[in-house]
Amino acid sequence: MVEWTEQKERSNPFALRLICSIALHLPRCVTRLFLWPITFYYYLLSPKIRFSSRQYLRRLPNKQGSIWQVIRHIHHFASTILDRVYFLTDQFQKFDIKINNKDCLDSAMASGKGAILLGSHVGSFEAMRCLAIRHKQLPLKILMYRDHNAMSTKVLDELNPDVANSVINLADDSALLKMKEALDQGCLIGMLGDRVLEGEKKVVCNLLGEEVLLPAGPFSLALMLGVPVVGFFGIYEGGNRYQVQHSLLYSGEKIARAERDSQVSILTQQYVDSIEKVLKDFSYNWFNFYDYWRDTK
């Protein structure tokens, strides 16, 4: 199995509901104080998280993967998890959210044939998901595996049934049919494109100077269906600040069948290039806490 699918949740429903209750009944500035003991808990008791954080940070310019840098990295991740509670309960007034280059998303949607919103485990995808649900002019469906981190997904889904109902479970046999129907209705299809599953077609790319494997699926689907792909990052800048970035990765033009494989490789590398640019500017937003570059192999 792929390593990220084997990682087990390190929490329980009671603890998750307790954190949600604290977040909803205390000011955010007070709730954020709980992030430090949580951060140190994961730093001390999860060697895999320490290892993957350090190995990632060492690949960045001007980073050594020091103890403080790893702790800060984990704290950034914990902050975005806490903020999911506020996003899911429509408390956007607590945040300073800047939205950049939304025009490319609007133009992609103007075609009327839907579009793929391609995110990654960089920053907070929840920020975009909740903004889209809140603003009904952006109909959104999310492709994801519900079984991964099922416990936390269930608890968070209880906070906002509308968001929960927007999910298309990739484990269902009818998932691709539901996705096609949603696109035909002019919906956005949100998915994350930076993790591979066992047995799926992969693309070899270069990230931070070294080889990584990414799924071919997102751009293969886009080229086959002829729908645009808009890249998205919900970047956490610290405090209550988020920055939402959009970029047009594929306009939806027709590609000859014989050229699709090569185009998928080119487009996937361009997607990876966009990830690398964000990581160099916002280093602590990388939330793939496993052996991404297969260093132990």
C-alpha positions in Angstrom: 0.0 0.0 0.0 1.0 3.6 -0.4 2.3 5.0 2.9 -0.1 7.9 3.3 -3.1 5.4 3.1 -1.6 3.4 5.9 -1.4 6.2 8.4 -3.8 5.8 11.3 -5.7 8.6 13.0 -4.2 9.6 16.3 -7.3 11.0 17.9 -10.8 9.8 19.0 -14.3 11.1 18.5 -14.5 12.4 22.1 -11.3 14.4 21.8 -12.4 15.8 18.4 -15.8 16.8 19.6 -14.2 18.4 22.7 -11.9 20.5 20.5 -14.9 21.5 18.3 -16.9 22.5 21.3 -14.0 24.6 22.8 -13.5 26.3 19.4 -17.2 27.2 19.2 -17.6 28.5 22.7 -14.4 30.3 23.3 -12.7 33.2 21.4 -10.3 32.0 18.7 -7.4 33.7 20.4 -8.0 31.6 23.5 -8.6 28.4 21.5 -5.3 28.8 19.7 -3.5 28.5 23.0 -4.4 24.8 22.9 -2.5 24.4 19.6 0.9 24.4 21.4 0.4 21.4 23.6 -1.1 19.6 20.6 1.9 20.6 18.5 4.4 19.3 21.1 2.4 16.1 21.5 2.8 15.3 17.8 6.4 16.4 17.8 7.3 14.2 20.7 5.2 11.1 20.0 5.2 10.9 16.2 8.7 10.2 14.8 7.2 9.8 11.2 5.9 13.3 11.3 9.2 14.6 12.6 11.1 12.7 9.9 8.9 13.8 7.0 8.8 17.4 8.1 12.6 17.6 8.5 13.2 15.9 5.2 10.9 18.3 3.4 12.3 21.4 5.1 15.9 20.5 4.2 15.0 20.6 0.6 14.1 24.3 0.8 16.5 27.2 0.4 17.5 28.6 3.7 16.0 25.8 5.8 17.8 23.2 7.8 15.0 21.2 9.3 15.9 22.4 12.8 13.8 21.5 15.9 12.1 24.9 15.9 11.4 24.8 12.2 9.7 21.3 12.5 7.7 22.5 15.5 6.6 25.6 13.6 5.6 23.4 10.6 3.4 21.2 12.8 1.9 24.2 14.4 0.9 25.6 11.0 -0.9 22.4 10.2 -2.6 22.3 13.6 -3.8 25.9 13.0 -5.5 25.1 9.7 -7.2 22.1 11.3 -8.6 24.3 14.0 -9.7 26.9 11.5 -11.7 24.2 9.6 -14.2 24.4 12.5 -14.7 28.1 11.9 -14.9 27.7 8.2 -17.4 24.9 8.4 -19.6 27.0 10.8 -19.5 30.1 8.5 -17.5 32.2 10.8 -15.5 33.9 8.0 -15.7 37.2 9.9 -12.9 35.9 12.1 -10.4 35.9 9.2 -8.7 38.2 6.8 -9.0 36.3 3.5 -7.6 37.7 0.3 -8.7 36.2 -2.9 -6.3 36.6 -5.8 -6.9 36.0 -9.6 -10.5 34.8 -9.2 -11.1 36.0 -12.8 -9.6 32.8 -14.2 -12.1 30.8 -12.1 -15.0 32.9 -13.3 -13.9 32.6 -16.9 -13.6 28.8 -16.6 -17.1 28.6 -15.1 -18.5 30.9 -17.8 -18.1 28.1 -20.4 -21.0 26.4 -18.8 -19.4 22.9 -19.1 -18.0 22.9 -15.5 -14.4 22.8 -14.4 -12.0 20.9 -12.2 -10.7 22.8 -9.2 -7.4 21.1 -8.5 -5.9 21.6 -5.0 -3.2 19.9 -3.0 -2.1 19.2 0.6 -0.7 22.7 0.6 -2.5 25.1 2.8 -6.3 24.8 3.5 -8.6 23.3 0.8 -11.4 23.9 3.4 -11.2 27.6 2.9 -12.1 27.4 -0.8 -14.7 24.6 -0.2 -16.6 26.6 2.4 -16.4 29.8 0.4 -17.9 28.1 -2.6 -20.7 26.5 -0.6 -21.4 29.8 1.0 -21.6 31.6 -2.3 -24.2 29.6 -4.2 -23.0 30.9 -7.6 -20.1 28.5 -7.3 -21.7 25.0 -7.3 -19.1 22.6 -6.0 -18.7 18.9 -5.6 -15.7 17.3 -3.9 -14.1 14.1 -5.0 -12.5 12.3 -2.0 -12.1 9.0 -0.2 -14.3 9.2 2.9 -12.7 6.2 4.4 -9.3 7.9 4.9 -9.4 9.7 8.3 -13.0 8.7 8.5 -13.4 9.5 12.2 -12.4 13.2 11.9 -14.3 13.5 8.6 -17.5 12.3 10.3 -17.1 14.7 13.3 -16.4 17.7 11.0 -19.2 16.8 8.6 -21.6 17.1 11.5 -20.8 20.8 11.7 -22.1 21.6 8.2 -24.3 19.0 6.5 -24.3 21.2 3.3 -20.6 20.8 3.0 -20.8 17.0 3.8 -23.5 16.6 1.1 -21.1 18.1 -1.5 -18.8 15.1 -1.3 -18.6 12.4 -4.0 -17.0 9.4 -2.4 -14.3 7.9 -4.8 -14.8 4.5 -3.1 -18.3 4.3 -4.7 -18.6 2.5 -8.0 -20.7 5.3 -9.4 -18.3 8.1 -8.4 -17.1 8.9 -12.0 -20.6 8.9 -13.3 -21.7 11.3 -10.6 -18.7 13.5 -11.4 -19.7 13.6 -15.1 -23.3 14.5 -14.3 -22.1 17.3 -12.0 -19.8 18.7 -14.8 -22.7 18.5 -17.3 -24.7 20.7 -14.9 -21.9 23.3 -14.8 -20.5 22.4 -11.4 -17.0 22.8 -10.1 -15.3 19.4 -9.2 -12.8 19.9 -6.4 -10.1 17.3 -6.0 -6.5 17.0 -4.6 -3.9 15.9 -7.1 -0.6 15.5 -5.1 -1.0 11.9 -3.7 -0.9 8.6 -5.6 -2.8 5.4 -4.8 -1.6 1.9 -5.4 -2.3 0.7 -8.9 -3.2 4.0 -10.5 -1.4 5.5 -13.4 1.4 7.8 -12.3 3.4 10.7 -13.7 7.1 11.3 -12.8 7.7 14.9 -11.9 10.3 17.1 -10.3 9.6 18.8 -7.0 12.3 20.8 -5.2 15.0 19.3 -7.3 14.0 15.6 -6.9 11.8 13.0 -8.5 8.3 12.5 -7.2 5.3 10.5 -8.4 1.9 12.1 -9.0 -1.4 10.7 -10.2 -2.2 11.1 -13.9 -5.9 11.0 -13.1 -6.9 14.7 -12.7 -5.5 15.9 -16.1 -6.4 12.6 -17.9 -10.0 13.2 -16.9 -9.8 16.9 -17.9 -8.4 16.1 -21.3 -10.9 13.3 -21.9 -13.9 15.4 -20.9 -12.6 18.7 -22.4 -13.1 20.7 -19.2 -10.8 23.4 -17.8 -8.6 22.9 -14.8 -8.1 25.7 -12.3 -5.3 25.4 -9.7 -6.1 26.5 -6.2 -4.2 27.2 -3.0 -5.7 28.4 0.3 -2.4 29.6 1.9 -2.2 30.1 5.7 -0.1 33.2 6.4 -0.3 33.0 10.2 -2.6 34.6 12.7 -6.0 35.0 11.1 -4.7 35.6 7.6 -5.3 33.4 4.5 -4.6 34.0 0.9 -6.6 32.2 -1.8 -4.7 31.9 -5.1 -6.1 30.7 -8.5 -4.4 29.8 -11.7 -5.6 28.4 -15.0 -3.7 25.1 -15.6 -5.6 23.9 -18.6 -8.2 25.8 -20.7 -10.2 22.8 -21.8 -9.2 22.8 -25.5 -9.4 19.6 -27.4 -6.2 17.4 -27.5 -5.8 14.6 -30.0 -6.0 11.2 -28.3 -2.4 10.3 -29.5 -1.0 13.4 -27.7 -2.9 13.0 -24.4 -0.3 11.1 -22.5 2.5 13.6 -23.3 0.2 16.5 -22.5 -0.8 14.9 -19.1 2.9 14.8 -18.2 3.5 18.4 -19.2 0.4 19.7 -17.4 1.1 17.7 -14.3 4.6 19.1 -14.1 3.2 22.6 -14.5 0.9 21.9 -11.6 3.9 20.7 -9.5 5.8 23.9 -10.5 2.9 25.9 -9.1 3.2 23.9 -5.8 6.9 24.5 -5.7 6.5 28.3 -6.1 4.1 28.4 -3.2 6.3 26.3 -1.0 9.3 28.6 -1.6 7.2 31.6 -0.5 5.1 29.9 2.2 7.3 27.1 3.5 5.2 25.9 6.4 2.1 25.2 4.2 3.2 21.7 3.1 1.0 19.1 4.8 2.1 15.8 3.3 3.5 14.4 6.6 4.8 11.1 5.2 7.9 10.0 3.2 6.9 11.9 0.1 10.3 11.6 -1.7 10.7 8.0 -0.6 13.9 8.8 1.3 13.7 5.5 3.3 13.5 3.5 0.1 
